[in-house]
Amino acid sequence: MMKNRENTRLILVSNRLPIVLKKIANEEYQVQSASGGLVTAMTPILKRDGGLWIGWAGNYSEESVEVEKLLKKEAEKLNYEYRSVDITLNEYKLYYKGFSNEVLWPLFHNVSVFCNFVPKYYEAFKKVNKKFAKTVIDELIDGDFIWVHDYHLINMAKELREEGIKNRVVFFLHIPFPPVETFNRLPWRLEIVEAMLSYDLIGFQTALDKKNFLEAVVSLIKRAVIEDEKLEISKITIDKKEHQVGVFPISIDYDEFHDRAKSKRVSKEVEKIKKEYHHQKIMLGVDRLDYSKGILQKLRAYWKLLDENHDLHKKVKLIQIIVPSRENIIKYIHLKSDIEQLVSEINGEFTQPGWIPIQYCYYSLNNTELLAYYRASDIAMVTPLRDGMNLVAKEYCATNINKNGVLILSEFAGTKDQFKDNALLVNPFDENSVVEAIKKALLMDEKEKQRRMKNMQKIVKEFDIYWWVDRFLKASKI
């Protein structure tokens, strides 16, 4: 825990700050909390331990918004502070929409066919990482510990080191790291690996991600020496400089989710949902709009289930919630269109009086609604084609206060390593695998449901977000 380490302040660095600026009356702006896995994971830690969060707050120069003034005012309510990085909209477009999400995201999710290897994207990526580093340097004091998050900021430590910064700088990759044969398609593969090796500690979600990275290092840097390769934390030595590489599966605040799920407001919403879908088994999908989430594959498997099992008509319903994401990127526009077309076709073929097989929601739910859907659902379908961890699976388990839900989980989600003995594992590319898992979940007796869910809850509670942070900090020698 940072607060128990004297003279050590946590500087957390991420692509975006965990806030959004919303215009209110009289052309004024208000700071509101953002959503997302990193926000969910790290906000409780900063609330507990204090520190500084650095990221981009958006570009509001044309509206003459005093961003730093708003952030300082917001910090008065908190136990920590915010600082915004000065990035133009064009820089952000090339660095974020370009290199981060048209190169690194598809590459790291093993979909290199979607990559757009444009040199100016990489130049913008380096330039923006330098700006992040400068913002950190402007705030840096002796003893500060810098924790950098995710693929957008791989180059940041390299920029800090080139400015002579000696503070401990560590990095956690929230998304998967691809197999070496995929990674090596990147034109800047050596530069990216060397940038990652500017960190003192590099954290991954799973043992497979760590293994893939070590293989990339060995393939590109022949003088690298790997020690303790099969342990959770390994050591890379290059020219007498040591770097640690570890496995740290991220999690959630179990107690907060579990306790909030028991609230009267959530319970009231659960009753409303149950009443609306009386006598129907509810299957729930909660996914961000992204091709890595396997939404189309899930829908096709559900179509196959209904086509082959007419006895399930009017007895089961899929509630598919899609959280909007990257809506101005062409691949995501096409994906949304394909999803809505498929939903329309399934509902068109199978709808009967009093029963529509899919309830499709394209918006972000508030906390009460989300927790209520988690509790009301008999089955959660978490079936990404590739995912670093997937906190939806853990949130579903934490909020399942009656322990009667069933988790259907992709074997390509990082969560699989922890839940493999209790979730129903599926290959999302195999429709039959998903169909059989749904049928098994629908027929599962209460005793088995209770046993499986109890075991998964125990894992999430024991290895929660605080365990994750403390383990990462211990490995960082903080």
N, C-alpha and C positions, 0 to 999 in steps of 0.2 A: 504494500500500500504506500503510495507516494507520501502521504502525510506523516508516515513514520520514518521517513528518510530525510534527515535534516539537510538543509541547503540544496535540496533537489526539487526543482520545479519541472512539471511536465509541460512540454510544448507539443501539442498534437497538431499535425498538419494533414489536411485532406483537400481534395479538389474543391469541394464546396463547403461553406460554413453550414452548420446545422440549422439554418434559419432561412426564411424568405421574407422579402419586404413587400408588403401589401399596401396598395393605395387605399386610403380611407377618405373621409370627408375633408373638404377644404384643401384638396391637393396634398394632403399630408400622408406620410408613410408610417406603417406600423410593423414592428418586428414580430414574426410568428415562427413557431417551431416547424421545422421541415420533417419529412418522414424518410425512412430508409434504414437499411441494415446497420450501417455504421453509426447513425444517430441513435438507433435503438441500443446499440452495444456500448457506445462510449459516453453518452450523456450521464448515465448513473455514476460513472467513474469520476468525471470532472465535478459533478455535484458533491461527491464524497470527498475528493482529494484536492480540488482546486487546480488551477493551472491556466494555460492559454491555448485557445483553439485558433489556428490560422487557416484561412481558406478564402475562396472567392465568394463575395456576397452578391455578385451581379454588377452590371455596368449601368449606372444611373446618372452619368454625367450630363446627358441631354436634359434630364428632368431637374438638374441642380440639387439632387438629394445629398444631404450631408450624411453619408453612410457611417463614417467613424463616430459621429456624434450619436447616431441612433444605436450603434453597437455599444458605446460606452454607457448609454442610458439603460440598455438592456442588461448589461453586466452588473448594474447596481442591485438587480434582483437575484443574481446568481452568486455562486461561490467561485466563479472563474470568468475569464475575459475572452473577447473575440478580437481578431485583427483581420482586416480584409486585404487581399492582394490586389494590386492595381493592374488589371488586365483589360485590354480593349476587346470589344465584341469580335473583331476580326481575328485577333490572336486566339481568343477562346474558341472560335469556330474551327480554326485550323488545328489547334492543339487537342481540343476535346472531341468535337464531331469528326475531325480528321484522324489524327494519329491514334488517339485513345480508343475511339469507337469504330473506326474503319480499318484499323490495323491490329492493335493489341487485343481488343475485345474478341473479335472473331478468331484471331490466331490462337489465343490462350484457351478459347472454348473449342478448339480443334475443328474450326470451320474456316480454314484458310482460303477456301474458294470465295469467301465474301470479302477478303482483304483487298484494300486499295492502296498499294505501296507507292504513294506519291512522295517524292523527296521533300517538297515544301511542307508537308505535314510533319515530317521528322524535324525539320529546322524550327518550326513553330513550337514543337514539343520541347526542344532543348531551350529555346528562348523563354518560354513560360516557366519551365522548371527553374531557370536562373532567377526569374522574378520572385518565385516562391522562396528560393534560398535567400535572396536579398531581404525579403520581408522578415524572415526568421533572424537573419543577422542583425537587423535593426532592433529587434526585441531581445536579443540574446544577452544573458548574463552568465557569470561563472557558475558552474554546477548544473545548468539546465540540461535536461535530458530530452532529446528530440525523437518523437515517435511519428514516423511518416506512414501514411496509409494508402495503399492500393496502387494500381498500375499506372494511373495518371502521373504519378510523381516518382517513378523509378529513377530518374536522373538527378533527383534533388541532392542526395548525399554527395554525388560527384561534384556538383556545383559548390557545395559547402566546403568540401575538402580543397578544391582549387582556390578557395578564398582563405585557406589556412585554418579553418575551424577544426578544433580538436575534440569538442564535446562528443559524447557518445550519441550516435545516430543509429536508430534501428528502423526496420521496415517490416510491415505485414502486408502480404498479398491476399486480398479477400477473394479473388477469383482463382480458378485452377491455373497450374503451370502445365503447358502442353508437352507431349512426348518430343524427344529431341528431333525426330525426323520432321515433325511439324514446325517446331521452333526454328529450325535451320533454314526454313523458307524465307525468313525475315532478312531483308537486305542488310539491316543494321544489327544483326544477331550478336556479333562480338561486342559492339558498343553497348548494347543493352545489358549483356552479362557483366561486362566490366563495371558498368554503372551500378548494378545491383551489388557487386562486390566492394563498393565504396561504403556499404553499411557494415556496422559491427555485428549485427544480428539480422538475419532474414528469416521471417516466419511464414510458414505455409499452413493451409488448412488440413492437409492429409499427408500421409506417408508417401502416397503416389506422387503428389505434387513435388515434394522434396526430392524424391528419387529422380523425377524428370529433370529437375533443375541441376542436380549434381551431374547427371549424364550430359547435360548441355555444357556445363563448365568443363568437364573432362574432354569433351569433343572439340572445344574451342580454345582452351588454354592448356596446352600440353604440360606445362610446368606445375600445374595445380596438383596438390597432394590432398587426398580425402582421407580423413580418419573417422572412425566410429560410424561408418556409413549406414549401418543397420539400426543404430540407436535413434531415439526420438530427436536428439540434438547431436549433430555432426559438426566436424571442424574442417574448414578448407584453409590450407596454407599455400600462399603464393608469394614467393620471394620474401620469406620470413614474416609476412603479414598474415595474421590469423583472422578468420571470419567464422562466425557460428551460423548454422542453418538448422532450424528446428520445426517441429510439428506442433501447432497450437490451434486445435479446433475451436472456433469462436462459438459463443453461446448467447444466452439472453439472461435477464434478471428473472429467474424462475418465480421467486416469491411475489414480485410485483405483478406479473401476469396472472398468477394463480389467485392472488387476493382480489385483484380487480375483476376477475371473471366471476367471483362470488358476490359482487355488489348487487344491490337492489335494482339499479338501472339496467345492468346487463341481464339479470334474471327476468325482468319485465320484458325485455326485447326477445329473450329466448322463448318465452311463453307465446309472444306474438308470432314468431316464426313457426313454432311448432303447430300453432292453431291454423296458420295459413296453409301449411303442408301436411295436414292431418292424414295419418295412415300412409305417408310416403317416406321412404328412406332417403335421407338427404346426403348426397355426395358433394363435397366442397372442393373447389379449386381456387386458390388465391395466387395469382401470378402477375409479375410485372410484364408489360408488353415487351417480349423479347423472343427471338428465334431460338435461344438456348433453353427456353422453358418447356418446350415440347407441347405447347397448347394444341396445335393442329393434330399431333399424334394422339393426344388424349381424347380429343373430340372424335377422331376416327374410330378409336377403340370403343368409345361409348356407343357410336352408331352400330358397330358390329354387335355389341352386347344386346342392343334393342332389336336388331334385325334377327338375331338367332334365338332370342329368349322372349317370346311374346307374353309369357306369364309375368314378366317384370313390368310390362306396360301399366302405367298408373300407380305403380308401387315404388318407383325410384325416380329421383330427380337430381339432376346435376345443376348446382349453382356455381357458375363460373364467373369469378370476379377478376377483372383485369385492371391493374393499376397503370394509368397512362405513363408512357416513358418515351423520350426521344422522338416526339411526334412529328418533328420536321425533318427526320432522316428518312430517305425514300424507302429503304428496306423495311422500316417499321410501319410506314404508311401502307405498303403492300401487304405486310403481315396482318395488320388490323383488318384490312379489306378481306383477306382470305379467311380469317377467323369468323368474321361476321357472315360471310357467304356460307360457310360450313354450318354455323349455328342455324342459319335460316333454312338450309336444306334439311337438317335433322328435324327441326321443329315442324317443317312443312310436311315431312313424311310421316311422323309418328304422333303428332298432336291429336288428342281426343278431347271431347267435352270434359272440362274439369281437370285436365292434365296437359301441361306443356313440358316436354322432357328437359329442356334447358332454360334456366333463367340466366340471362347474360347481362352482366353489369360492367360497364366500362367507366369506372370512376374510382377514386380513392374513398374508402370507408372511414368514418371517424372511429375512434378507439372503441366506443361502446358497441357500435354496429359490428365491427370486426370480431370482438370477443364473443358477441352473441352468436354470430354465425359459426365460430369455432365450436362453441358449446352445443349448439343445436344440431350440428352435423354428425351423422352416424359414421361417415367415412370421410377422410381427407385424402385427396389425390395430389401428391407432390411428385411429379413425374418429369423433371427436367431432363433434357438430352445431355447436359453437362452443367454442373453447378459447383461452386467453390465449397459451400456448406449447405445453405438453405435454412434460414431461421424460421420460415413458416412452419416447417415440420416440428420444430422445437416449441414454437408458440402454441401450436395446436395441442401438443401433449401437455404443456403447462396449464392450459385453460380447460382441459378435459376433467373437470372436477368430479364427475360421476364415474370416471374411468371406464366408460363404455364405448369410446370411439375406436375406430380402426384406422391405422395409418398405412396407406399404400404409397410406397416410396421407390423412386428410381434408384437402381444400382449405380447410377452415374452421378448421384448427389453426394457431396462430401459427408453429409449426415449419415450415410449408409454405414460408415465404419463404426459408429456408436449404436445405431439402431438395428443392425442387420439381423439380430436374433429375435426381434420383437415386432418390427414392421413387416408388412408383406412386400417383399422386394420384387420389382418388375424390370424388364427391359423395355423402355418406352418405345423402342423401334419395333417391338414385337407386339402386334395387336392382340394376339392370342394370350400372351403373357399377362397383359393388362386385364383382358376380359376374365380370365380365370381368377385373377386376384380379386376383382370386384365380386364375382360370384362367391368366392371363399369368404370375403368380408361380410357379405349379406347373410350367409348361412352360419357364421361363427357364433358359438354359444357364449352366453354372458360371462361364464367363468374364464374362458380363454381370453376374451376381450379385456377383462379386468387384469388378468395376469400380465398380458403384453403391455397394456398401458401403464400399469404400476411400475413395471421394470423401466420403461422409457422415461417416466416422470422422475424416477430415482436418478437416472443418468443425468437428466437436464438439471435437476436440483443440485446434485453433487458437483457437476462440472459446469457451473453457471458462469455468467460474465465476469464475476469477481474472481473466480478461480482462474479464468483465462487471463485476465490482466495481471494478477499476482504471479502467475506462472511465467508469463512473458517478461515481466520486470525482473523476476528472479534470474531467468536465463540471461537477461541483459546486464546482470550484475549491478542492479540499481537497488 
